[in-house]
């Protein structure tokens, strides 16, 4: 890690996947029907990798796996990096998301057995300020849209949330807000699906490199 600069990244993450609501993976359990595939999306509100500013950039992954990811199962994945990123920003994102920069993503990247590909793409990312909805789109490749989960006993404007999730995909200490995927469509690097009505959840993330204060 001697050549890795101090870095930090914080922002919003969410997924839309094929699991029933709520996705068992967030509870460190095997996915519905023992298989999962979906879209994972990150947006860096504030971030820096050494002198490289990462604020405002997004990353999207398409992924699939069989079995319990937290108990030894391995995933296949493809990564799309925001096409607004310059060469230094792309290298920084690859170091963080690839695990070489340490921190939470070093462990998460270790869950990926096969990387099907990596590309830059135009990414539209949006999370409502009140967490009533979230959305990501890579035109022609991926579209994930979700509405916050509600029901007959949920008070208006209140969110269905989980604290201390045992399988939080962004690391410990963050709060999951549950939703229902209104669109989950992908076609890239051999991943292809089109569905709606399944699970989605939003987490904030706040990562730092091993040597960051």
ROVEX-267619 format. One record per residue (C-alpha): residue number from 1; x, y, z. Coordinates in Angstrom, 2 decimals. Example, Ala and Ser with C-alpha at 12.3 -4.5 7.8 and 13.67 -1.06 7.14 Angstrom:
(1,(12.30,-4.50,7.80))
(2,(13.67,-1.06,7.14))
//
This chain:
(1,(0.00,0.00,0.00))
(2,(3.08,2.26,0.04))
(3,(2.24,3.82,-3.32))
(4,(-1.46,4.28,-2.58))
(5,(-2.38,7.89,-1.72))
(6,(-4.82,8.78,0.99))
(7,(-8.34,8.68,-0.39))
(8,(-11.97,8.91,0.62))
(9,(-15.29,8.61,-1.17))
(10,(-18.80,9.13,0.14))
(11,(-22.14,9.20,-1.59))
(12,(-25.13,7.05,-2.55))
(13,(-25.37,3.41,-3.58))
(14,(-28.35,1.34,-4.61))
(15,(-29.21,-1.82,-6.47))
(16,(-32.13,-3.39,-8.29))
(17,(-32.09,-7.17,-8.45))
(18,(-34.12,-10.32,-9.09))
(19,(-34.66,-11.19,-5.43))
(20,(-38.03,-10.97,-3.70))
(21,(-38.49,-8.04,-1.33))
(22,(-36.49,-7.72,0.87))
(23,(-33.34,-9.03,-0.81))
(24,(-31.94,-11.74,1.52))
(25,(-28.35,-10.87,0.57))
(26,(-28.47,-7.75,2.75))
(27,(-29.22,-10.08,5.67))
(28,(-26.20,-12.28,4.78))
(29,(-28.51,-15.04,3.48))
(30,(-28.64,-16.83,0.10))
(31,(-30.60,-14.92,-2.55))
(32,(-34.14,-15.84,-3.55))
(33,(-34.01,-19.11,-5.56))
(34,(-30.27,-19.18,-4.68))
(35,(-29.36,-16.96,-7.64))
(36,(-29.13,-13.21,-8.00))
(37,(-28.43,-10.77,-10.80))
(38,(-28.90,-7.05,-10.94))
(39,(-27.61,-3.52,-11.35))
(40,(-25.41,-1.88,-8.71))
(41,(-24.92,1.88,-8.88))
(42,(-22.67,4.26,-6.94))
(43,(-22.49,8.06,-7.07))
(44,(-19.62,9.89,-5.38))
(45,(-20.92,13.08,-3.81))
(46,(-17.54,13.89,-2.29))
(47,(-14.33,12.06,-3.06))
(48,(-10.61,12.45,-3.51))
(49,(-7.82,10.04,-4.41))
(50,(-4.66,11.86,-3.46))
(51,(-4.86,15.05,-5.50))
(52,(-7.50,13.65,-7.88))
(53,(-11.03,14.97,-7.26))
(54,(-13.69,12.28,-7.73))
(55,(-16.73,14.33,-6.68))
(56,(-19.75,14.03,-8.95))
(57,(-18.72,10.83,-10.72))
(58,(-20.73,7.60,-10.94))
(59,(-19.96,3.90,-11.35))
(60,(-22.36,1.14,-12.43))
(61,(-21.91,-2.62,-12.27))
(62,(-23.89,-5.49,-13.72))
(63,(-23.46,-8.60,-11.64))
(64,(-24.67,-12.16,-11.03))
(65,(-23.90,-14.96,-8.61))
(66,(-25.22,-18.24,-7.24))
(67,(-25.26,-19.04,-3.53))
(68,(-24.55,-16.92,-0.48))
(69,(-22.09,-14.20,-1.43))
(70,(-21.14,-13.76,2.23))
(71,(-20.37,-17.45,2.67))
(72,(-17.97,-18.15,-0.18))
(73,(-20.01,-17.68,-3.37))
(74,(-18.26,-15.73,-6.13))
(75,(-19.75,-13.24,-8.55))
(76,(-19.39,-12.32,-12.18))
(77,(-19.40,-8.60,-12.91))
(78,(-18.96,-5.88,-15.50))
(79,(-18.10,-2.28,-14.62))
(80,(-19.04,1.00,-16.30))
(81,(-17.16,4.16,-15.32))
(82,(-18.62,7.63,-15.81))
(83,(-17.46,8.93,-19.20))
(84,(-16.93,12.38,-17.68))
(85,(-13.93,11.00,-15.76))
(86,(-10.55,11.98,-17.14))
(87,(-7.64,9.54,-17.32))
(88,(-6.46,10.21,-13.74))
(89,(-10.00,9.87,-12.39))
(90,(-10.54,6.63,-14.28))
(91,(-7.32,5.20,-12.85))
(92,(-8.35,6.22,-9.34))
(93,(-11.80,4.63,-9.70))
(94,(-10.27,1.45,-11.06))
(95,(-7.88,1.32,-8.08))
(96,(-10.71,1.77,-5.57))
(97,(-13.33,-0.45,-7.18))
(98,(-10.73,-3.06,-8.12))
(99,(-9.61,-3.30,-4.51))
(100,(-5.98,-2.25,-5.06))
(101,(-6.50,0.93,-3.00))
(102,(-7.61,-1.00,0.10))
(103,(-10.54,-0.01,2.25))
(104,(-13.98,-1.59,2.09))
(105,(-13.84,-2.29,-1.64))
(106,(-10.73,-4.42,-1.28))
(107,(-12.86,-7.03,0.46))
(108,(-15.85,-6.53,-1.81))
(109,(-13.72,-6.88,-4.94))
(110,(-12.50,-10.19,-3.56))
(111,(-16.04,-11.53,-3.98))
(112,(-15.77,-11.12,-7.76))
(113,(-14.35,-14.18,-9.52))
(114,(-14.92,-13.14,-13.14))
(115,(-14.74,-9.61,-14.54))
(116,(-16.55,-9.75,-17.87))
(117,(-15.46,-6.29,-18.93))
(118,(-14.98,-2.64,-18.15))
(119,(-16.01,0.40,-20.19))
(120,(-16.74,4.09,-19.91))
(121,(-20.34,5.18,-20.41))
(122,(-22.72,8.07,-19.99))
(123,(-24.37,7.54,-16.60))
(124,(-27.45,9.39,-15.37))
(125,(-27.83,8.93,-11.61))
(126,(-30.48,10.40,-9.33))
(127,(-31.64,9.86,-5.75))
(128,(-34.53,11.91,-4.39))
(129,(-33.60,14.04,-1.39))
(130,(-36.37,12.38,0.67))
(131,(-35.37,8.87,-0.52))
(132,(-38.75,8.41,-2.17))
(133,(-37.12,7.13,-5.37))
(134,(-33.80,6.43,-7.04))
(135,(-32.75,5.88,-10.64))
(136,(-29.75,5.12,-12.83))
(137,(-29.51,4.85,-16.61))
(138,(-26.82,4.01,-19.12))
(139,(-28.65,4.61,-22.42))
(140,(-29.05,1.37,-24.35))
(141,(-27.32,-0.71,-21.66))
(142,(-28.98,-0.43,-18.25))
(143,(-31.97,1.15,-16.58))
(144,(-32.70,0.75,-12.89))
(145,(-35.59,2.61,-11.27))
(146,(-37.15,2.13,-7.84))
(147,(-39.76,3.63,-5.57))
(148,(-39.43,3.57,-1.80))
(149,(-41.28,0.61,-0.29))
(150,(-44.53,1.46,1.40))
(151,(-47.68,-0.31,2.57))
(152,(-50.95,0.01,4.44))
(153,(-49.28,0.54,7.83))
(154,(-46.41,2.77,6.67))
(155,(-46.97,6.39,7.69))
(156,(-46.95,8.86,4.79))
(157,(-43.46,10.09,4.01))
(158,(-41.80,7.48,6.24))
(159,(-39.24,5.03,4.91))
(160,(-38.86,1.30,5.52))
(161,(-35.32,0.99,6.83))
(162,(-32.92,-1.50,8.37))
(163,(-30.13,-0.57,10.78))
(164,(-27.09,-2.78,11.39))
(165,(-27.72,-4.97,8.34))
(166,(-25.48,-8.07,8.57))
(167,(-24.81,-8.12,4.82))
(168,(-24.65,-4.42,3.93))
(169,(-23.09,-4.19,0.49))
(170,(-21.37,-0.87,1.27))
(171,(-19.88,-1.84,4.62))
(172,(-20.98,-1.62,8.26))
(173,(-22.75,1.24,9.97))
(174,(-25.00,2.43,7.14))
(175,(-28.81,2.42,6.95))
(176,(-30.70,0.51,4.26))
(177,(-33.82,2.08,2.78))
(178,(-35.98,-0.49,1.04))
(179,(-37.71,-0.03,-2.29))
(180,(-39.44,-1.87,-5.10))
(181,(-37.79,-1.92,-8.51))
(182,(-40.13,-0.45,-11.11))
(183,(-37.58,-1.09,-13.87))
(184,(-34.61,-3.45,-13.89))
(185,(-33.26,-3.81,-17.42))
(186,(-29.76,-4.61,-18.63))
(187,(-27.98,-5.69,-21.80))
(188,(-24.20,-5.57,-21.64))
(189,(-21.15,-7.85,-21.54))
(190,(-23.40,-10.92,-21.79))
(191,(-25.71,-9.85,-18.96))
(192,(-29.30,-9.49,-20.14))
(193,(-32.61,-9.21,-18.28))
(194,(-35.79,-7.15,-18.16))
(195,(-38.15,-7.26,-15.16))
(196,(-39.92,-5.19,-12.55))
(197,(-41.49,-5.55,-9.12))
(198,(-38.51,-7.09,-7.37))
(199,(-36.20,-5.87,-4.63))
(200,(-34.21,-2.66,-4.39))
(201,(-32.43,-0.88,-1.57))
(202,(-30.47,2.30,-1.08))
(203,(-27.46,2.76,1.19))
(204,(-25.22,5.75,1.73))
(205,(-21.54,4.86,1.66))
(206,(-18.51,6.45,3.28))
(207,(-15.17,4.82,2.47))
(208,(-11.58,5.65,3.25))
(209,(-8.25,4.13,2.42))
(210,(-6.36,2.24,5.14))
(211,(-4.13,5.21,5.97))
(212,(-6.77,7.96,5.81))
(213,(-7.51,9.89,8.98))
//
